[in-house]
Every structure is written in structure tokens, then in C-alpha cells.
Amino acid sequence: MHNDVLPTATSLQIVRVDQGGVNERILAREAKVDYRRVEAASLKMPACFTSAEGKRLFVRMFATLQLNAHFISVIARTRLDPEDVARVETALRERLDAVSAALDRAIDGAEALFKAHGITRVATYDTRALEIEVGVLSSSGRRYLEVLGKLDQLMPLLQTLEIHEVITTREVDKQRALVKRQVRGVATAARNFASGLRRRMNAPEVEIEGQGDSVEETAPDGAIAQAGEDVAITALPPAAPEAEAAATGAAENDETPAPRIATV
């Protein structure tokens, strides 16, 4: 064989890996968020997401949570009874804590399966990690960023268990859909709470005076029911039947457009 036709290191490379194009496509779909009217200081925190689910949920939902939590804690408090606002803040914080604790249990369950089956290596991604500096406006924003990080940690654990046939592909899909639904639900609840408070702020002042609305009255269109359902992620393996049905119906294509984001 002549030297000019000998295989080279370049010609032998049969796998082309991502050079950042995936992250560019994800960021291109990000909703354009206007922070110009937010006068609060933000704490700059590094964030890194490796899974497709973690990247997309961060891009689509984090700003939704941030701006609506800011509206609840800062804007609404200037016009409404602070006690009513505090009840809404408590409801949002409880939901964040519940989802965070459920993710902790799911991670612990996955790690227990690793140990039981002698698995020592975790699947890794060939796409580049999404590394970004995030301006965190509030404790709710910080807690939600931690929740997103836990989801990102859980995704490769599930994939590894599937590769080793510890759990089935169907079980992984159910768990993944349930986790994503609950993490999305926190940002959706914040948006619903903010919408309810905004309606009260726009109501005639004579109606606002003397109102001691509960969180149920503040949150529109069944937001409380949504905030309280499915707060526990089923330990691995697999999801409980009733959670399974809910998760399967709520599973969405990752190319779903970014949600509507409230402005302040």
C-alpha cells in the first residue's frame, strides 16, 4: 500500500463529536427575557449542565421562575398586604423544597441500585457541557437552580441503569417524564401565583382593602391543585401506577417552545 493511501489518525476517526453546536441551538431557542426593569442586585453563580434535559429546562424555565418570584416578593409587596404575599412565598418555597427532596430520594435510589449491581462508572455525554454564569435574584432563584442541578445529576444515572439493564427503557422514560414535569411545575406555579397577585393589584382599591385572601384565592385556575400534586418522585425502580399515568400523559417533546414569561 502506497504511503499516500495509508490510513491516518484523521481518516480513522469514525465518530464526530459535538463542538458546541448543540448548546448554540438550545440557547437560540431561549425566550428573550427583559431584565431591564429589575433593579435588584443579583448574585453571580456558576452553573453547569451536561444532560439535554437539564440544559433545556434551565434555558426555558429558570427565567420564568426568577422574574415571577421577583414580582411576588418585590413588586406585589408594594401594593398588597405583606401577609398575603408572604403566604404565596411560603407556598412556592414549600413546593421547591418538596421537589428538591424528591430528587434527592431519586438520586439516592439510583445510587443504591448502582451499589447493589456493582456498577462503578456513570455514563457521560459527548456533547459539550453548558457552562454559564447566572445572576440569581432571590433565594427562590437559588433553590430552583439547585433543583435543576439535581435533575441534571439524575439523568445520566438513569441512563447508566438502562445500559446495564437494571431498569428498562420504558421505566427510564416514565421516571424522566415525571421528574421533568415536576421541575417545570415549580416555575409554572410561580407564574400562576404572580398572575393572581397581578390581578389583585389591578383590582379597584376598594376591593383590595380588607381582603385577607388565602393562597387558594390568590392563585388562578387551579394553581394550588397543580402546586400540590405529584410532589414525590417515585424511588427507583419504577414509578407508581398513578404517577406513571400522569407522567406518561405529561411527557413532552424537548422541542416544545419556551413558555410565556411574565415581565415586571
N, C-alpha and C positions, 0 to 999 in steps of 0.2 A: 504494500500500500504506500503510495507516494505521500510525502510529508504534507502536501497541500490539501489532502483529503483526510488526514488523520483527525479523529475527534478531539476537540478542545474542551477546556473546562466550561466555556460558554455554551458550546453546542450540546454538551451533555446535561445542561440544566433543563430538566423536563417540567419543573414546577415554577410558575411565575407567581411571586408573592406580591401582596399589596404594598404600594409605596406611598400610601396616604390618600389615594383616590377615594376610598370608602368613606373616610372621615369628611372629605370635602363634599361628597354627595349628601351625607347626613346633615352637615351644617348648612348646606344650601337650602334644605327644606325647613330650616328653623324659622319659626314665626318671627317677624320683625317686631322686636319689643322696644317700646319707647320708655326709657328710664329718665327722660329729661325733667319730668315733674316730680321725681323722687328726690327730695332734698336731704334724706337721711344719709349718714355715713355708712359705709359698708366695710366689713372685714374681708380682706382678700385671702382666700383659702385655695390651695392647690387641689385639683380633682383629677382623677384618672379613671377612665372606664375602658375595659377591654372587650366586653361582650357586646354583641349587636343590640341586645335588649337594653342593657344599661346605657349605652350611647344614645339610643333613640328616645328612651324615656327621659333622660336628662335634658336633651335638646327640646323636647316637646312639652314637658310638664314642669320643669323647675321654675321657669319664669312665671308660669301661671300661678304656682304656689307663692312665689315671692311677692308678686305685685298684689295679689288678693290678700295675703296675710298683712302686707303693709297697709293696705286700705282699711282692713279691720282694726288694726292696732293703733294707727295714727290718724287717718282721715276721719273714720267713723267716730272716734272718741271725741273729736272736736264738736260734734253736733248731737250726739246721743248720750244717754245715761251711761256713765262708765261701767256701772254694774252689769248692764245688759251686754256691753261689749266684752266685758271680762268673761261672761258666761259663754259667749261664742268662742273666745280664745281658748277657754278650757276644753270645750268640745273638740276643737281642732287639735289641741295638744294631746288629748286622750286618744284620738284616732291615730295620730302619729306614733304615740307610744305603743299602741296595740299592734300596728303593722310592724314596727321595729322589733317588738318581742316575738311576733310570729315568724319573722325572717330569722331571728336568732335560733328559734326552735328548729326551723327547717335546715339551717346550716349545721346545727348540732346533730340532727338526724342523718344528714348526708355523711358527715364525718364518722358517725358511728358505723354506718354501712361500709365505709372505707376500711375501718379497722377490722370489722367482722370478716371481710373478704380479702384481707391482706393487700389492699390497694395502697400503693405508696406514691404514685405520681398522678398529677392532675392534668387534664387536657388543657392545652394552651392555644391561643389564637395566632394565626399567621398574619392577620391584618394588624396594622399599627394601632396602638392604644390612642384613645382620645385624651390628650393631656391639656388641661385648660385651667386658668386661674379664675376663680369665681368670686364675685363680690356678694357676700352674704349680708342681708339687711337685718335679719332678726333671728331669734332663737328658733322660730318655726322653720326658717330657711335652712339653718344649720342642721336641724333634726332631719329635714327632708333630704338634704344632701347625704347624710349618714344612711338613711333608708335606701337611697339609690345605690350607694356603695355596697350595702349588704346584698341587694339584688344582684349587682354585678359580680359579687363574690360567689353567689349561689349558682349562677348559670353554668360555669364550667364544671362544678361538682356534679350537677345533674347529667351533663354530657358525658363525663367520665363514667358514671354509674351505668349509663346506657351502653357505652362502648364495651364495658365488661359484662354486659347482660345481667347486671344485678337488678335493674328495673327495665321495663320495656319502653319502646319509643312512645307508645300510647300513654303510658304513665308519665313520662317526661313531659309530653305535650300538655297533659292536664295540669301538672304542677306548674309549668311555666306560664300557662294561661291564667291560672289562679293568682299567682304572685304578681304578674303584670297588672291584672285587674285591680288588685288591692292597692298597689302603689299608685296607679292612675287615680284611684278613688279618693286618695287623700287630697290631691290637687283639685279634683272636681268638687269635693266637699268645701274646700276653701273658696272656690269660685261661687258656689251656691250661697254660702254664708255671706260673702261680700255683696252679692246681688240682693239678698234680703235686707241687709243693713242699708244699702243704697236706696232701696225703695222707701224705707222708713225715713231716711234723710230728706227725700224728695216729697214726702207727705206734708200736708199743711201742719204748721207748728202747733195748732190747737189739738191735733190728733196725737202729736208726739208727746206733749206734756202729759204726765201722769201715767204713761204707758210703762208697764213693767213686763214687757213681753219675755216669754221664755225663749230658749234656743229654738224650740219647735216652731214658734211663731215667726222667728227671725229668718229661719232657713226656708227657702222657697221649694215648692214642688217636690216634697218628699225627700229633701236633702238629709234629714235626720235618719230616716229609714236607710238611706244609702250609706250614711256615715257609720251606721252601726252594724251593717250586715257583713258577713264573711270576714270578720276581723282576724280569724285564726287560720293560718296556713296549715293544712294538714301535714303532720310529720310524715317523712318518707318511710317506706313507700305505702301505697299511692294515696290520692285524695279520697275523702269520704264520699259516699254516693251523692248526698245532696249538694256538697261543694263541687263534686265532679260535674254535675249537670249545669250548675251555674257557671263554672269555669269554661266548660265547653261552649256554651252559648255566648260567652263574653269574649272569647278568643278573637283577636283582630289581626288583620294583615299588617305587617310592620310598615307598610307604605301608606297608612292612614294619614291624612293631612293633619297638620298641627292644630290643636284646639284653639278656640277663640280665647284671647287673653284680655282680661279687663285692664283698662287704663285708669290711672289715678289722677 
